[in-house]
Amino acid sequence: MVGSTSAREANAVFYTHSGPEIGVASTKAFLTQVLSLYLLSIALGQVKGTLATEAAKGLLEELLLMPGKIEKTLAVEETVKA
């Protein structure tokens, strides 16, 4: 969180802006961190010249498909439980 003790004590921070974490571990915070690292890796790949613009575009387009993929996964929850 912006202004937290750990943020004030750190030499550098990377804010995910996922909001406060209410539990010990939350899916929201975990997914936000994974997504942030995914986006950071794309940006760093482009800055270093190791990731072509078209490849970066493809990765970002794939990311936009995630909500639909998550919905499909959740739709089979009962089948998985059985």
C-alpha positions in Angstrom: 0.0 0.0 0.0 1.1 3.5 -0.7 2.4 5.0 2.5 2.8 1.7 4.3 5.7 1.1 6.6 7.3 -1.3 4.1 6.9 1.1 1.3 8.5 3.9 3.3 11.4 1.7 4.4 12.1 0.3 0.9 14.7 1.7 -1.5 12.2 1.1 -4.4 8.6 0.1 -4.7 6.3 -1.3 -7.4 2.7 -0.5 -6.5 0.1 -2.8 -7.8 -2.9 -0.8 -6.6 -4.9 -3.9 -5.7 -6.3 -2.3 -2.5 -5.8 -3.4 1.1 -5.3 -7.1 1.8 -7.9 -8.2 4.3 -6.7 -11.8 4.9 -3.4 -13.4 5.3 -3.3 -14.2 1.6 -5.8 -13.1 -1.0 -6.4 -14.2 -4.5 -6.9 -10.6 -5.6 -3.4 -9.6 -4.3 -1.8 -12.6 -5.8 -3.3 -12.2 -9.2 -2.5 -8.5 -9.2 1.1 -9.3 -8.4 1.3 -11.9 -11.2 -0.3 -9.5 -13.7 2.0 -6.7 -12.7 5.1 -8.9 -13.2 3.7 -10.0 -16.5 3.3 -6.4 -17.7 6.7 -5.5 -16.3 8.4 -8.3 -18.1 6.9 -7.2 -21.4 8.0 -3.6 -20.8 11.5 -4.7 -19.8 11.7 -7.0 -22.9 10.9 -4.2 -25.1 13.3 -1.8 -23.4 16.1 -4.3 -23.6 15.3 -5.1 -27.3 14.7 -8.8 -26.6 11.0 -8.7 -27.2 9.7 -7.6 -30.6 6.8 -5.2 -30.8 4.6 -7.8 -32.5 5.4 -10.3 -29.8 4.6 -7.8 -27.1 1.3 -7.0 -28.8 0.5 -10.7 -29.0 1.1 -11.1 -25.3 -1.0 -8.1 -24.4 -3.9 -9.3 -26.7 -3.7 -12.7 -25.0 -4.0 -11.0 -21.6 -7.3 -9.4 -22.8 -8.7 -12.8 -23.4 -8.1 -13.9 -19.8 -11.5 -12.9 -18.4 -13.3 -15.1 -20.8 -10.9 -18.0 -20.1 -11.5 -17.6 -16.4 -15.2 -17.6 -16.9 -14.9 -20.9 -18.9 -12.8 -22.4 -16.1 -15.3 -21.4 -13.4 -18.1 -22.8 -15.5 -16.8 -26.3 -15.1 -16.3 -26.0 -11.4 -19.0 -28.6 -10.5 -17.6 -31.0 -13.1 -14.2 -30.7 -11.5 -15.6 -31.2 -8.0 -17.4 -34.4 -9.1 
